Amino acid sequence: MSAILASLIPTFLIIATGWLCRATSFVSEQHWSGLERVTYVIFFPALIIDTLSRADLTSVPVLGVGGALIGAILTMAVLVLGLRPILERRLKIDGPSFTSIFQGATRWNTFVGLAVAGSLYGQRGIALIAVAIAAMVPLLNLLAFYVFIRFAGRPKQSPWDILRSFVTNPFIWSCAIGLLLNVLAPPLPKPLAAYIDVMGRAALAAGLMIVGAGLDIRRLARPGVPHLLTAGLKLVLMPVMAVAYAGLIGVEGNDLTVTIVAASVPSASAAFVLARQMGGNAGLMAEILTLQTVLALISMPLLISVFS
């Protein structure tokens, strides 16, 4: 419980700091745009490269944990896509808003996962989260790209344009680099490793402050069906699915606990940046992220205590 609170409370406070900076005009609009770009292209990839390159993947059940999380993601993606006609017809949810619901129900906050797993189980916990990164990040970005292209109302792209966008996505190439460094390369020289580590740590504050800057407190005070539906899918159903798949594969003990952590964390601050970049409903995405962060203070300890 204390490890989860120690990770989620600072997350919420950083979001609040971003909102305060935007609400008081302490940081101007053009500065937020620049910070978004730097975070998306440099800070987030550095975090992924740093985590994957240093993790001891030989000591953890890669196929078990990775398989359980991939199974949960694919099942959730099918479910949310199946809900699309109902959301459009009954609740008048447009395409850009649906992309925020989809991201909110499927993506995960790497920072919180690393912090909680590291606090609980040290280097083994971090190695297990690295497995989650390798399994989830490429798949989630592929699914998000499909949903944005299909529903965000952007001009139709050719297959080549789609492939190029996917390959050049910072989250994809950073996963590839991190895994290659882990498997093929000797440990990085200390100055270079320290450089990547510092750049990766910057992703936490920058990403969450950007989320806060896009937040509309008035709408968050009156959460609607999209907010509550997404919170239920991500914070409750996703970890239950992951536990079910983990049980089928034979994952247990501390490895199961970290699988629950990876599945039950709030959605990613990177989802907001991607919504801004790809034409989604960024305001709704910020509200979903903030509400999930608050609710996860309750849901994560309960899920871990019930299933671990």
N, C-alpha and C positions, 0 to 999 in steps of 0.2 A: 504493500500500500504506500509506504513512504517513498519508494523508488518511483512509483507512478506519479505521485503528487509532485515530487521534486522535478520531474520532467515536464509535466503538463502546466503547472502554475507559471513557471517562467515563459512557456510558450504563449499562454494567454496574455501575460503582461507585455510581451514584445509586440503582439498584435495590437494591444491597447495603445502602446507607444506610437506605433505607426498611424493609428487613427487620430491620436492627439496632434501629431505633427501635421497631418493633412487638414484637420478641422480648424486649427489655428493659423493655417497658411505659413507655418514655420518652414516647411519645405514646399517649394513651388512645383507646379505640374510638370514642367519640363525636366526637373531633377528626378521625379519619380519614374518618368519614362526611361531615362538613362540608367537608373538603378535596376529597373526591370530587365533591361537588355543585358547588362553585365552579370546579373544574377543568373539568368537563363543560360547564357553562353559560357560563363567562366566559373562562377561560384558553385553551382549545382554539379557540373561535371567534375570539378576538382574533388568534391566530397565523395562522389561515386568512385573515382579512380583511387583515392586514398584508402577508402574502406576495402575495396575489392583487392587491391594490390597487396595489402598487408595481412589479410585474413588467412588463417591456417585452415584451408578448405579440406585438407586430408583428414582432419580429426573429427569431422561432423557428418551426419547423414544427409549428404547433399540431395540425393534422389528422394528421400523420404520427406524432408521438410519442403524442398522445392516442389515436389509433386503435389503435396497437400495444398500448398498455396496457389499453384497454377490451377488445380482443379477447382478451388473455391472462386478464383477470379473468373474463369471461363463460365462456371455455373451462374455467377452473379451477372456477368455480361449478357448471357442469354436471357436471364430473367428480366433485366431492365429493358433490353431491346424488345422483349415481348410485351412489356407494359406500355411501350411507346404509343400505340394506337389509342389505348384507354386514356392516357395522360393528355393526349392531344384532343380527343373527342369530349371527354368529361370535364377536364380542368383547363382546357385551352392553353396547354403548355406548348409554346412555340419551339422551333428547332434549336436556337441558341440556348434557351433555358434548359432544354432536354440534355444538351451536352454537359451542362453543369450538374444536373442530376446524375448523369452517367458517371462523370468523374468523381462526384462526391460519394457514390456508392461503391466504387471499385478501387480508387487510388489510395495510397497510404503515405503517412508521414515518416519518412526515413529517419529524421532527426530524433523524434520521440522514440521510435523503435530502437535505435542505437543506444539512446540514453537509458531506457528502461532495461533492455537486455544486458547492457554493460554493467549496470548497477546490480542486477540480480546475479549474473553468472560470469562476470569478468570477460576474459578473452574468448572463452567458449561462446558466451552470449553474442559477442561482436562477430565472431566467425559465423554463427548461425544467421545473424542479420545480413551478413554479406551474402550468404546463400539466398536469402529472401530478395536481396537487391538483384542478384544475377538472374533469379527466376522471374521476378515480378516486373522489374523496370522495363525491359524490352517489350514484354507482352502488353503491359498497360499502355505504353506509348503507341504500340501498333493499334490497339483497340481504340485509343483516344483519337488517333489520326483518322481512322475509319469513321468514327462518330462525327467528328468535325467536318470531314469532307461530305458526309451524307446528310447531316442535319443543320449545319451552321449557316447555310445559305450562301456560301462562297461560290465563285465561278467554278464550273466543272473542270477538273484537272485530268490530264492524260495519265495513263499508267506510268509513263516515264517520270512525269512530274511527281506523282505520288511516291514512286520508288526513291527518287532523288531526295525528296523531303524527308523520307523515313531514314535513309542512310546518313544524311547530314544532320539529323536531330541530335542535339548535344547529349541527350541521355543515352542514346544508342551507341554512339562512338565512344563515349566515356566508359560504358560497360565493357565494350570490346577491349579498350586499352587497359582497363583495370584487370580484367581476366588474363590478358596476354602477359602483363607484368607479373602477375601472380604465378603463372605457370612456367613462363619461359625465361624471365629475366632474374638476375641476382638482385639482392636488396638495393634499392636506390641509394645513391650517395646522400649522406645526412643533410647537406644544404638543400638538395632538390626535394627530398622527402619532407623537410620542414616547410618548404615553400608551398607544396601541394596541400599539406595539412592546414596551414594558416588560411589558404584560399578556400578550402573546403569548409572550415569553421565559419567563415564569413557568410556562407549560404544560409545558416540558421537565422541570424538576426535580419539579414537583408530580405530573405524570402518572407518571413513572418511580418516584418514591418510593411512590406508591399501589400500583403493581405489586409492589414489594418487600414492602410491608406484607401483601399477600395471599399471599405465597409460603410453601410448605411445603418446606423444604430436604430433609426426609427422603424425600419422594416424588420430588423432583427428582433425588436421588442414585440412584434406581432408575427411570430413564425407561422407560415402557411403550410399547406400540404406538401409542397416540394421540400421544404426544410425538414419536416418531421419524417416524411417518407425516407429521405436520403439518410437521415440519422439512424433510423431503424435498420435499414438495409446494411449500412456500413458498420455500425457499432455493435449490432446484435447478430444479424443473420450471417454476415461474412465470417466472423469468428466461429459460429456454430458450424458452418459449412467446412471450414478449415479443420476443425476438430473431427468432424465426421470422416473426411478424407484421410486425415492423419491416422485415425483408428484403423481404417482399412489397410493402410500401408504398413502400420506397425510402429509408428512414431510414439514415444512415450517419455515419461519423466521430464527432466529439464528441457529436453528438445521439444516436447509438446508444449510446454509453457511458453517458450520463445516463439513457437508457431502461433500460439494464441496472441501473443504480444504483436507480432507482425500483422496479423489479420484484424486486430481490434483497435489499433491506433486510429486517430482521426485521419481524414483525407489530407493530401499533400498540399503545402503552400505552392508548390510548382504548378498545381492545377489552376490556380488563379492566374499565374503568369501565362500559362498556355492558353487559357481562355481569352486573355487580352491579345495574345499573338495571333490566334486562330479564328477570332470572330464569335466566341461564345458569350454567354451572359456573365460577365466578370463580376458584376455586383451581386448577383445571386450566388456565385461561387464563393465570394468572400463571406457572405452571410452563412452559407452551409459550413464552411471551414471553421468559423468562429463558434457557431452553435455546437458542432461536433467536439471541438476542443473542450468546451465547458462540460458537455454531457459525458465525455470520456473519463472525467475525474471520478464518475460514479460507475460507469459501465465496465471499464477495464479491470478494476479490482474485483468486481463481482464475477466477471467471466473467468478470471484467473483462479479465483477461489473455488468456483463451481467445477471447472473442468480439469484443473491441474491435480 
